[in-house]
């Protein structure tokens, strides 16, 4: 199970990578493996604003529908439109090509409430 | 949770296990889409030992089974008949396969989640000249499905498998173990189902996987069983049919033999037939992005016109497909309908069934 360092992780199995105040958000390798073959991603619109833990989209595998929750608050500045035609990118490359949205963070201190790679790894072990 | 004889083997193969009607069953091994395509193109092996088997024997068994089910089961010994089992009001208790093993010996293969209910209904009405037994614990069930199935199984039997025509059964040995072999399945592909002693399940599974290696066989889970049966437009009890639906609206008129003297539900179904059904189970393909799921509303001209019973991505067609009940007046191939997905209206088109 891949858990790269330098990312922030949520208990909902999402990751955030921060560069110059913009957070890129996706789901973790563990999450994509649990979901199985992903066949549809419903994305928000650029400009939509969300609070931390708001539902911002939906991800569907062959067998299940799952809501996506914001790990941080912010305004959507970009969505990964490649996922509309290639939702399987989330399975194939969850931390790079399978990213879901980018948001401008409204409160960077929220990142402190998320886990780092080691903490997320321990979290997964506890959940198992 | 209940476990099949192959439970440990599934864990060893790294399967994802789920609770399926109280049974711990494999939903997938490597991935639903990959397993689905293996069954369509080559073959896959399923453990479906959770299915229930109810035996009916005795001098009155033919008359009684024919009273129970809507289809005609007084057929040659060795045939397998698909049929709904209905209440007096025509509502479907279950859908099942009737194996005519001998002239007065039947095996009813029923959905795991309905077994207790079926057994109770079947026992309650039974006359004195039949004997009813729940043999579910005495049978494991493997389903080998896909175009390569006959080739894969042929090296494990010493008779000609082509002699087993679709919906026929034989009692023969596979890999030296006696079992019931039928040319049946729930995928829309050629294939065989093997009813065997749970003790023989591991060895038989392994011998089939070994024989199938050169043909691209894969272990296949319940996840792809669902997508395969949906493409073939085979009803799933609890999704497409239930006690509130009748066989005539579910596209199962061909299984209702009105020329039989009597059967449970006949009176109600004659009335429904004569009055005409109000809705029909139809197939549709989504034209816009989205996946239809069980329970979503179907609208026509912004008014509710039905509901989705099954929906999925179709790996064979690379489209999003579904089935649902649609008001009779709108039932027409090519009809534009809308599926309401999380308050979003997604366009779809009624198509002919099956999808493949």
HADDOCK unambig.tbl for C-alpha pairs under 7 A between the chains (distance, minus, plus):
assign (segid A and resid 36 and name CA) (segid B and resid 31 and name CA) 6.42 0.50 0.50
assign (segid A and resid 37 and name CA) (segid B and resid 31 and name CA) 6.49 0.50 0.50
assign (segid A and resid 37 and name CA) (segid B and resid 32 and name CA) 6.75 0.50 0.50
assign (segid A and resid 37 and name CA) (segid B and resid 33 and name CA) 6.90 0.50 0.50
assign (segid A and resid 39 and name CA) (segid B and resid 313 and name CA) 6.84 0.50 0.50
assign (segid A and resid 40 and name CA) (segid B and resid 290 and name CA) 6.72 0.50 0.50
assign (segid A and resid 62 and name CA) (segid B and resid 312 and name CA) 6.40 0.50 0.50
assign (segid A and resid 62 and name CA) (segid B and resid 313 and name CA) 6.27 0.50 0.50
assign (segid A and resid 63 and name CA) (segid B and resid 223 and name CA) 6.84 0.50 0.50
